[in-house]
Amino acid sequence: MSESLLDRRERLLGPRLTTFYEQPVHLVRALGTKVWDADGKEYLDCYNNVPHVGHCHPKVVEAICKQAGTLNTHTRYLHEGIVDYAEALTGSFADPLNSAMFTCTGSEANDIALRMARAVTGATGVIATDHTYHGNTMAVSQLSCTNPPPDRWDSVDFVSAPDSYRPISSEDWAKEVEAAIARLEKRGHQLSALVICPFFANEGFPDLPKGWLDPAIRAVRKAGGIIIADEVQPGFGRLGTHFWGHEKSGFVPDIATMGKPMGNGHPVAGLVTSRKVMEAFRETFRYFNTFGGNPVSMAAALAVWDVIREEGLQENALEVGDYARAGLRDLAEKHPEIGDVRGSGLFFGAELVHDRETKAPATDFTKAVANAVRHKGVLMNFLGVHYNVLKMRPPLVFSKDDADRMLKAVDEALAEVPLG
Amino acid sequence: MSESLLDRRERLLGPRLTTFYEQPVHLVRALGTKVWDADGKEYLDCYNNVPHVGHCHPKVVEAICKQAGTLNTHTRYLHEGIVDYAEALTGSFADPLNSAMFTCTGSEANDIALRMARAVTGATGVIATDHTYHGNTMAVSQLSCTNPPPDRWDSVDFVSAPDSYRPISSEDWAKEVEAAIARLEKRGHQLSALVICPFFANEGFPDLPKGWLDPAIRAVRKAGGIIIADEVQPGFGRLGTHFWGHEKSGFVPDIATMGKPMGNGHPVAGLVTSRKVMEAFRETFRYFNTFGGNPVSMAAALAVWDVIREEGLQENALEVGDYARAGLRDLAEKHPEIGDVRGSGLFFGAELVHDRETKAPATDFTKAVANAVRHKGVLMNFLGVHYNVLKMRPPLVFSKDDADRMLKAVDEALAEVPLG
């Protein structure tokens, strides 16, 4: 008998590699919001945010092919691509965010953002939430409690993940930030930055009112720190109401980092900041990224940029996201396990509980529902502090028909899976 | 008057960005070993190692296009691409190097390698040479004296860059390594790894005999450390005599990292190590890279892999490299500024001096020669501890005609540029 793909993977790539679902899916093809496995089974993709404008979007594929066949070099030669994209990208930010830098991954972008914060503040302390993830470099993984490093730097401290279902007040959260600043100072680290996903995507995307972060942001700035907004998940129009997550939250960060959806799967990422921060970084650190901002990466990113506008994908995210959430709220009428439905645009989901009064998280149930839905041909995932939030974050070409198909699968799964 | 591309670049991307040459080249098209600027001027590319099998190689472009139009997702789903490439790649390494991991950049690969060293040794000290560069993450940039960080970690120490023109003995170099180990231990850091490019590419690619590193490697292993071989520059057949740099040097590393040429410009990188090291890493650290090992990256890498073999590019590197070096030695007969000609395969160059007796580095002259040659339509660069080594590292499809064109340009430039 031949060795299975899963066994070959374990032999060649090592142990403890994570896969999605109890029975991993072996994908071979994708288009728009659909993916197909090796047996030809079709799945509706409600989860993958990387193919932002749809799997294998022809305009993005064409841009990559054309540029890969024309020229692909590093940025020590001059090329229009990086400058044109930087012009478009920075044009979508409020003043004074007018300077761009490009990398290959969001991790690399956040790794630089930490150094920029250090360069402009002269300080080293960093605060993140206790249920976030900002990337995988040695430095950035220090910000993670979910993927914790074995040696925690004493320059890093944490605050609670904001929650709108079991709410913590805006002022109390600011006090947590102040307490973290004090702990850092006690350990000899003045604050350089608060790093947050403005949508708190991994924390369970709480439904926070605009301005909720203001007291915390004031505390950070008072302490001399800057705000790094990690836009890897909420950015590029996904939230429907706004193009960037920080706009929805109602603040202007000092640095906005971006990644996954930027090239629809092509490894391109980057950040936008002020001239002041960029200059401080360039005066303090030398940095060059061979692949960052290369002509093919920029062609992919520019094609994604154009498609978002040409196809009205931010507007679609708003309309279909509202429709899908309304559908989930309808399901909540008959499924008491749905404790909360929330999100914005095409980043949404439902928190599943044992009891709406106690709000006791139905963690195992949520996992079982995600796996049941997978067998019904619909891909989604679950996260949050209690890992009881069904998370949906589909390509932005997600349609109302797609939403109906998702709702049917969730409806059936909720009926079939025992709450336990 | 419209804003120049250089001015737009400075405005949008910030100050202090490096460009090649006193008059930067604005490239628009490339094929094989040739690139063209915006005025239609053709250049022979003797420098870019990223387009390893030739700029815009049709087989690599086709592989990228085909896979980008079929499926591009992360590795939490199963896919043949990553497993097939890992099988091919690990098959080119000696025992016990049988496990692979993929990232987007060589920097990311080295960042992981440092954590692997830590996981398997339990120690934190790292040694590199004082004129190397292994990448740009916050952690990896600690290994750099040429791009130094403002805050040097006390877990990092340095040894001299090996030199074959002003030789240091193998035993003396090992003593330097032992002294660095002792300094690290004094600062509370047992040795985890010696990180080297086995070809010492940035140091000036000294012509070291096989086994030269053995005493140092013994010292590292005796202290409980491992060897990380950074194959980003010498790997994938460039050296002609061997497929990997460490093979030429005559040792088997514990981890080999690779990057730039792996996907001919597509952002793919990775590392190969033993099952033991991989397991130690996976037990100690959680790691996932969204873009790393995705189907398009693996298709690009596999196409490069196939082309190297199908077109006999390692053999071409050996033959044309020998031819080019012989030509440079001929030039040395009439140009006394050429103090040394060295290299292996298509990684070669010439060290330029004021005087062959004193070997006084002709640093400014070397820079002027590189710039003069650029105006003759030939692209190369210069590096080494004294920045007086003309460095050539062309796509492996470099032909004898290309070598002749390069030799003519160097001959003319050496005659024209005043030694000063």
Interface residues (C-beta under 8 A of the other chain):
Chain A: L5 L6 R8 R9 L12 L13 G14 P15 R16 L17 T18 T19 F20 P24 V25 H26 L27 V28 R29 A30 V35 N48 V50 P51 H55 C56 P58 V60 V61 I64 C65 A68 G69 T70 L71 N72 T73 H74 T75 R76 Y77 L78 H79 E80 I82 V83 A86 E87 T90 N98 S99 A100 M101 C104 T105 G106 S107 E108 D111 L114 R115 N136 T137 M138 A139 S141 N147 P148 P149 P150 G259 K260 N264 G265 H266 P267 V268 R275 M278 E279 F281 R282 E283 T284 F285 R286 Y287 F288 N289 T290 F291 G293 N294 V296 S297
Chain B: L5 L6 R8 R9 L12 L13 G14 P15 R16 L17 T18 T19 F20 P24 V25 H26 L27 V28 R29 A30 V35 N48 V50 P51 H55 C56 P58 V60 V61 I64 C65 A68 G69 T70 L71 N72 T73 H74 T75 R76 Y77 L78 H79 E80 I82 V83 A86 E87 T90 N98 S99 A100 M101 C104 T105 G106 S107 E108 D111 L114 R115 N136 T137 M138 A139 S141 N147 P148 P149 P150 G259 K260 N264 G265 H266 P267 V268 R275 M278 E279 F281 R282 E283 T284 F285 R286 Y287 F288 N289 T290 F291 G293 N294 V296 S297
